[in-house]
Amino acid sequence: MTTTTPAPPPTATPAPRPSAGRRIRSWLANPWGRPRFLVLITWSYMIWAIVPVLIAVQYSFNDSRSRTIWAGFSTRWYISDPSSVINDPTLSSALQQSLKLAAADVIIATPIGVLLALGLARWRGRGSGTSNFIMLFPLVTPEIVMGVSLLLVFTNLFTFIHTGTFAQILGHVTFSISYVVVIVRGRLFSIGRQYEEAAADLGASPPVALVKVLLPLLTPAIVAGAAICFAISIDDFVISYWLSSGGNTTTVPMAIYAATRAAPLPSTNAIATILSLITLASVILGYVGYRVFTRGERQAGQGMVGDMAAFDI
């Protein structure tokens, strides 16, 4: 009896390796995988935007007066040198003025923006579209036009308002309200009117529904709007410059501008670093506040998704 030996299985022929040019084109395009090209663009922009700031921060700690040659680490331009931020009255006064304007802007613009957002979101009738356009007008108006216009209004029409701190506050509030309105209206449209209607069905009056139902739901947007107002106001230059009245109303951006036109010292980098850190802290606090106040909504959304998965919906 003869036995036949099975033939060995055919060996798979390895596919030809694509050329280097084809691999590069596939890596750049990659339409069905991770958007690597977009990631490359994003990180390139981040490096381009952040590296100059980091270099400026580095030379604020330079031990010498040079802003281009590194001579060692020192905090002299913050606290010890006669031209430091603490010892130079021009820089310290500018920092106080910027903080004063930003705090006043948040206190005034935030509640006005919330009320304006509520009114525009609930207004249905003739003139509502025009009012919404006028509300957005400060966002699209060039800042130089806004500053010059406010100066002309205060010097020719409302002559009882003199240039200075009060005029600067009015100017900051004028262009900051729109940011609060946009953020709060977005939140209003996302939550809808069902919560107010449910409160009304349970016997709550409109003021009670506003205070106990709607405002707590709007808290994340209010916090975010306040953070944006603070960040925009503290580093504003154009409006602060046109509405200033002398050295006592000089802000940090104005002081930096004046210093860079002369012979800047590393103390200019130091006060710019302080301003950047304050702005960054305000944005981080706004983001943390938003995450904290919307934590319950995210947990409820995750629970709903889990229930839908359990019931195969």
C-alpha positions as CSV (number, residue, x, y, z in Angstrom):
1,M,0.0,0.0,0.0
2,T,1.5,3.2,-1.0
3,T,1.1,6.4,1.0
4,T,1.1,9.8,-0.6
5,T,2.9,12.5,1.2
6,P,0.8,15.7,1.3
7,A,2.2,18.6,-0.6
8,P,3.6,21.4,1.5
9,P,1.3,24.4,1.7
10,P,2.3,27.2,-0.8
11,T,4.4,29.9,0.8
12,A,2.9,33.3,0.6
13,T,4.7,35.7,-1.6
14,P,5.6,38.8,0.4
15,A,3.9,41.9,-1.0
16,P,6.3,44.4,-2.5
17,R,7.3,47.2,-0.1
18,P,5.9,50.5,-1.1
19,S,8.4,53.2,-2.1
20,A,9.5,55.9,0.3
21,G,7.5,58.6,-1.7
22,R,4.3,56.6,-1.5
23,R,4.7,56.0,2.2
24,I,5.2,59.7,2.8
25,R,2.1,60.5,0.8
26,S,0.1,57.9,2.6
27,W,1.3,59.2,6.0
28,L,0.4,62.8,5.1
29,A,-3.0,62.0,3.6
30,N,-4.2,59.0,5.6
31,P,-7.9,59.8,5.1
32,W,-9.2,56.8,7.1
33,G,-6.9,56.9,10.0
34,R,-5.6,59.4,12.5
35,P,-5.3,63.0,11.1
36,R,-1.6,63.1,11.4
37,F,-1.2,66.1,9.1
38,L,-3.6,68.1,11.2
39,V,-1.7,67.2,14.3
40,L,1.5,68.3,12.6
41,I,0.0,71.7,11.8
42,T,-1.4,72.1,15.3
43,W,1.9,71.4,17.0
44,S,3.8,73.6,14.5
45,Y,1.5,76.5,15.4
46,M,1.7,75.9,19.1
47,I,5.5,75.9,18.9
48,W,5.5,79.0,16.8
49,A,3.2,80.8,19.2
50,I,4.7,79.7,22.5
51,V,8.4,79.6,21.9
52,P,8.8,83.5,21.6
53,V,6.8,83.9,24.8
54,L,9.0,81.4,26.6
55,I,12.2,83.3,25.4
56,A,10.8,86.6,26.7
57,V,10.0,84.9,30.0
58,Q,13.5,83.5,30.2
59,Y,15.2,86.9,29.7
60,S,13.0,88.4,32.5
61,F,15.2,86.3,34.8
62,N,18.5,87.4,33.2
63,D,21.2,88.5,35.6
64,S,22.4,91.3,33.2
65,R,20.7,94.2,31.5
66,S,20.9,92.4,28.2
67,R,17.7,91.0,26.6
68,T,19.6,88.9,24.1
69,I,22.7,87.5,26.0
70,W,22.0,85.1,28.8
71,A,24.2,85.9,31.9
72,G,22.6,83.6,34.5
73,F,19.4,83.3,36.5
74,S,18.3,86.1,38.7
75,T,15.1,87.7,40.1
76,R,16.6,91.2,40.2
77,W,14.2,92.6,37.6
78,Y,11.2,91.5,39.7
79,I,12.2,92.6,43.3
80,S,15.7,93.9,43.9
81,D,16.9,96.2,41.0
82,P,15.9,99.9,41.2
83,S,14.3,99.4,37.8
84,S,12.4,96.2,38.9
85,V,8.7,95.8,38.8
86,I,8.3,96.4,42.5
87,N,10.8,99.4,42.8
88,D,9.8,101.2,39.6
89,P,6.7,103.3,40.4
90,T,5.8,103.4,36.7
91,L,5.6,99.6,36.3
92,S,3.9,99.0,39.7
93,S,1.3,101.7,39.0
94,A,0.7,100.3,35.5
95,L,0.1,96.8,37.0
96,Q,-2.3,98.2,39.6
97,Q,-4.2,100.2,36.9
98,S,-4.6,97.1,34.7
99,L,-5.9,95.0,37.6
100,K,-8.3,97.8,38.6
101,L,-9.7,98.1,35.1
102,A,-10.1,94.3,34.6
103,A,-11.8,93.9,38.0
104,A,-14.2,96.7,37.3
105,D,-14.9,95.4,33.9
106,V,-15.8,91.9,35.2
107,I,-18.0,93.4,38.0
108,I,-20.0,95.6,35.6
109,A,-20.0,93.8,32.2
110,T,-20.8,90.3,33.5
111,P,-24.3,91.1,35.0
112,I,-25.2,93.4,32.2
113,G,-24.2,90.8,29.6
114,V,-26.3,88.1,31.4
115,L,-29.4,90.3,31.5
116,L,-28.9,91.4,27.9
117,A,-28.5,87.7,26.8
118,L,-31.7,86.8,28.6
119,G,-33.6,89.7,27.0
120,L,-32.4,89.0,23.5
121,A,-33.0,85.2,23.8
122,R,-36.6,85.7,25.0
123,W,-37.4,88.6,22.7
124,R,-39.6,87.6,19.8
125,G,-41.0,90.5,17.8
126,R,-40.2,93.5,15.6
127,G,-36.7,94.8,16.2
128,S,-35.3,91.7,17.8
129,G,-33.1,90.9,14.7
130,T,-31.7,94.5,14.7
131,S,-31.0,94.3,18.4
132,N,-29.1,91.1,18.0
133,F,-27.0,92.7,15.2
134,I,-26.2,95.8,17.3
135,M,-25.2,93.5,20.2
136,L,-22.6,91.8,17.9
137,F,-21.4,95.1,16.5
138,P,-18.5,95.6,19.0
139,L,-17.1,92.2,18.1
140,V,-16.7,93.1,14.4
141,T,-15.7,96.8,14.9
142,P,-11.9,97.4,14.7
143,E,-10.6,98.3,18.1
144,I,-8.9,101.5,16.9
145,V,-12.3,102.7,15.6
146,M,-14.0,101.8,18.9
147,G,-11.3,103.7,20.8
148,V,-11.4,106.8,18.7
149,S,-15.2,106.8,18.6
150,L,-15.4,106.6,22.4
151,L,-12.9,109.5,22.8
152,L,-14.9,111.7,20.4
153,V,-18.1,110.9,22.3
154,F,-16.6,111.7,25.7
155,T,-15.0,114.9,24.5
156,N,-17.7,116.3,22.3
157,L,-21.1,114.8,23.4
158,F,-20.8,113.5,27.0
159,T,-18.5,116.2,28.2
160,F,-19.1,115.5,31.9
161,I,-17.1,112.2,31.4
162,H,-13.5,113.1,31.4
163,T,-10.7,110.9,30.1
164,G,-9.1,108.8,32.8
165,T,-9.9,105.7,34.8
166,F,-13.7,106.1,34.6
167,A,-13.6,106.6,30.9
168,Q,-11.4,103.6,30.5
169,I,-13.8,101.4,32.5
170,L,-16.7,102.5,30.3
171,G,-14.7,101.7,27.2
172,H,-13.7,98.2,28.5
173,V,-17.3,97.5,29.5
174,T,-18.6,98.6,26.1
175,F,-16.6,96.0,24.1
176,S,-16.7,93.3,26.8
177,I,-20.5,92.9,27.1
178,S,-20.8,91.3,23.7
179,Y,-18.5,88.4,24.8
180,V,-20.6,87.7,27.8
181,V,-23.8,87.9,25.7
182,V,-22.5,85.4,23.1
183,I,-21.4,82.9,25.8
184,V,-24.5,83.1,27.9
185,R,-26.9,82.9,24.9
186,G,-25.1,79.8,23.7
187,R,-25.8,78.2,27.1
188,L,-29.4,79.4,27.0
189,F,-30.0,77.8,23.6
190,S,-28.3,74.5,24.7
191,I,-30.5,74.0,27.8
192,G,-33.7,75.1,26.2
193,R,-36.8,76.3,28.0
194,Q,-38.1,73.0,29.4
195,Y,-36.6,73.7,32.9
196,E,-38.4,77.0,33.2
197,E,-41.6,75.5,32.0
198,A,-41.3,72.6,34.5
199,A,-40.8,75.1,37.3
200,A,-43.8,77.1,36.1
201,D,-45.9,73.9,36.1
202,L,-44.8,73.3,39.7
203,G,-46.1,76.8,40.7
204,A,-42.9,78.9,40.5
205,S,-43.3,82.5,39.5
206,P,-41.1,83.9,36.7
207,P,-38.7,85.6,39.2
208,V,-38.4,82.4,41.3
209,A,-37.8,80.3,38.2
210,L,-35.1,82.8,37.0
211,V,-33.3,82.8,40.4
212,K,-33.6,79.2,41.5
213,V,-33.6,77.4,38.1
214,L,-32.2,79.4,35.2
215,L,-29.3,81.2,36.9
216,P,-27.8,78.1,38.4
217,L,-27.9,76.4,35.0
218,L,-26.3,79.5,33.5
219,T,-23.5,79.6,36.1
220,P,-20.9,77.8,33.9
221,A,-21.5,80.3,31.1
222,I,-21.4,83.2,33.6
223,V,-18.0,82.0,35.0
224,A,-16.6,81.6,31.5
225,G,-17.8,85.0,30.4
226,A,-16.3,86.7,33.4
227,A,-12.9,84.9,32.8
228,I,-13.0,86.1,29.2
229,C,-13.8,89.6,30.2
230,F,-10.9,89.7,32.6
231,A,-8.4,88.2,30.2
232,I,-9.5,90.7,27.4
233,S,-9.6,93.7,29.6
234,I,-6.2,93.2,31.4
235,D,-4.2,93.2,28.2
236,D,-6.2,95.8,26.2
237,F,-4.0,98.5,24.7
238,V,-5.9,100.6,22.1
239,I,-9.0,101.6,24.1
240,S,-6.9,102.1,27.3
241,Y,-4.5,104.3,25.4
242,W,-7.1,106.5,23.7
243,L,-9.0,107.1,27.0
244,S,-6.1,107.6,29.3
245,S,-5.3,110.9,30.9
246,G,-1.7,110.7,32.0
247,G,0.8,108.6,33.9
248,N,-1.7,107.6,36.6
249,T,-3.9,105.9,34.0
250,T,-1.1,104.0,32.2
251,T,-1.7,100.2,32.0
252,V,0.8,97.4,31.5
253,P,0.4,97.2,27.7
254,M,0.9,100.9,27.5
255,A,4.0,100.8,29.7
256,I,5.4,97.9,27.6
257,Y,4.7,99.9,24.4
258,A,6.5,103.0,25.8
259,A,9.5,100.9,27.0
260,T,10.0,99.1,23.7
261,R,10.1,102.4,21.8
262,A,13.1,103.5,24.0
263,A,15.8,101.2,25.5
264,P,13.9,98.3,27.1
265,L,15.2,96.6,30.2
266,P,14.5,93.0,31.3
267,S,12.1,94.5,33.7
268,T,9.8,95.0,30.7
269,N,10.0,91.3,30.2
270,A,9.3,90.8,33.9
271,I,6.0,92.8,33.9
272,A,5.0,91.2,30.7
273,T,5.5,87.8,32.3
274,I,3.4,88.8,35.3
275,L,0.6,89.9,33.1
276,S,0.8,86.7,31.1
277,L,0.6,84.6,34.2
278,I,-2.4,86.6,35.6
279,T,-4.2,86.2,32.2
280,L,-3.4,82.5,32.1
281,A,-4.6,82.0,35.7
282,S,-7.9,83.7,34.9
283,V,-8.5,81.5,31.9
284,I,-7.6,78.3,33.9
285,L,-9.9,79.4,36.7
286,G,-12.7,80.0,34.3
287,Y,-12.2,76.5,32.7
288,V,-12.0,74.8,36.1
289,G,-15.2,76.6,37.2
290,Y,-16.9,75.5,34.0
291,R,-15.9,71.9,34.5
292,V,-17.0,72.0,38.2
293,F,-20.4,73.4,37.5
294,T,-21.1,71.1,34.5
295,R,-19.8,67.9,36.3
296,G,-23.3,66.8,37.2
297,E,-24.5,67.2,33.7
298,R,-21.7,65.1,32.3
299,Q,-22.4,62.4,34.9
300,A,-26.1,62.5,34.0
301,G,-25.2,62.2,30.3
302,Q,-22.9,59.2,30.9
303,G,-25.6,57.5,33.0
304,M,-28.1,58.0,30.3
305,V,-25.8,56.5,27.7
306,G,-25.2,53.6,30.0
307,D,-29.0,53.0,30.4
308,M,-29.5,53.2,26.7
309,A,-26.8,50.6,26.2
310,A,-28.3,48.3,28.8
311,F,-31.7,48.4,27.1
312,D,-30.1,48.2,23.6
313,I,-31.6,51.4,22.5
